[in-house]
Amino acid sequence: MRHLPRMRIRGTIACCCLLSSAILLATGFSLQQPALAETKNAPTGSLTGSVSSATLQAHAQLKEIDSSSKMLQRSAMDMIGEVERTDWVIAAEPEAIGPIIVPAVTYPTQGLGDLDPPRKKWVDFLMNQMAQLIDMTNGDINATQMSKDASTEITSSWKEVKDLMLDVTARYQNLKTLTQGPKYDNLKIGKQALAIYDDMTRLEGLNKKLTCLVRAN
């Protein structure tokens, strides 16, 4: 019985200590809250946002160039296919093996037989298609703006892209002359179409390179 007051005093002191600690923790948390809120609401640098926006714009335009240039490449390949058509040729004569007759095998082959004349309806269609795709690709290129502080590698690659489109335009003008008709020169038409195809192949490689460089710039 004599120890009861001491136990109560000790219990009271322990409760007071716990209460004080809780008050101090709550006070410290409340004092830190404004600082945390200020940190969260602090404005980010406008320069970072501006660079990110310019990069996204350039990246989106390069994707458009990739789409239109691939369509132009396909159109040039279709023109090559049109002027390279050949007749079906007989590869072998019928053979008799006992009572069985083996018929002759017929298949298309390159290098045997004369080239067929290009068909006017397809030549005209492909020429119109290429004209639209050249305009579309040039429009996508003109709409693309590279950063003023772009690296030398980006600047030189971008110039190559524009030079390739100048060559494509010149090749197309040659094709316009060659496809007036009524007679077509298969080899000359194929040569100009192949040059356009090769230019678009090179442009595709440059476009991929520029996409990587713009992201890293």
PyMOL commands that set and color helices and strands:
alter all, ss='L'
color gray80, all
select helices_A, chain A and resi 4-41+46-83+120-142+152-178+186-216
alter helices_A, ss='H'
color red, helices_A
select strands_A, chain A and resi 88-90+95-97+100-102+106-108
alter strands_A, ss='S'
color yellow, strands_A
deselect
rebuild
show_as cartoon
